[in-house]
């Protein structure tokens, strides 16, 4: 499935709120709660020492799907397609990490006008 089709089908199930501002609030609150559910599973693994199992994986996959739904709502409320957002993000990352990820490039943030660090 492509982002365009996903966004159209996902928004079919969005609550019909009257303003973009209300939809953005819905998206932000929904993102926070769904990310929290995802983080709870990660916490069980990282902090409580639980072994990853198929039930946990399925739950995390479901939460990531719910996160995607709220991202689609936010994008729609901002009058933007998910495909356009994805491309803009890839373009930004290409500037920030011209070759591949490095901690130095992450701190320099070339896409925000930062200067590359030189070794002294």
C-alpha positions, -999 to 999 in steps of 0.1 A, spaced: 0 0 0 12 35 -8 10 65 15 -16 83 -6 -40 54 -5 -34 48 32 -41 84 41 -74 84 21 -86 52 37 -74 61 72 -92 95 70 -124 77 62 -124 67 98 -115 100 114 -139 118 137 -155 147 118 -142 176 138 -151 211 125 -116 227 123 -80 219 115 -70 231 149 -93 205 166 -80 178 143 -45 187 152 -53 185 189 -69 151 182 -38 140 164 -14 153 190 -33 137 219 -36 104 200 1 103 191 10 108 227 -12 80 239 -3 55 212 35 63 216 30 57 253 15 23 247 45 14 224 69 27 250 53 5 277 63 -26 257 98 -13 252 101 -6 289 90 -41 297 119 -54 276 146 -28 285 138 -22 322 120 -53 334 141 -78 314 111 -94 297 120 -116 267 105 -104 234 78 -127 223 53 -129 195 25 -113 216 47 -83 224 58 -79 188 22 -80 176 12 -54 202 40 -31 192 32 -35 155 -4 -26 163 7 5 182 30 16 154 0 12 130 -21 34 153 7 60 154 7 60 116 -30 67 117 -25 98 139 4 109 117 -20 107 87 -46 128 107 -19 154 115 -8 155 79 -43 159 66 -50 187 91 -19 204 78 -31 200 42 -2 178 33 1 142 20 21 116 38 41 110 7 52 146 6 61 145 43 81 113 37 100 129 8 107 161 27 121 140 56 144 120 33 156 152 17 164 166 51 183 135 61 203 135 29 216 169 39 221 161 76 238 127 68 254 130 34 271 96 37 255 78 66 246 85 102 274 98 125 272 113 159 291 143 147 267 149 118 238 145 142 251 173 164 261 195 135 226 195 119 238 207 85 201 209 74 196 236 100 226 257 90 251 240 114 287 238 105 305 205 102 329 198 131 365 194 122 389 172 140 414 193 161 
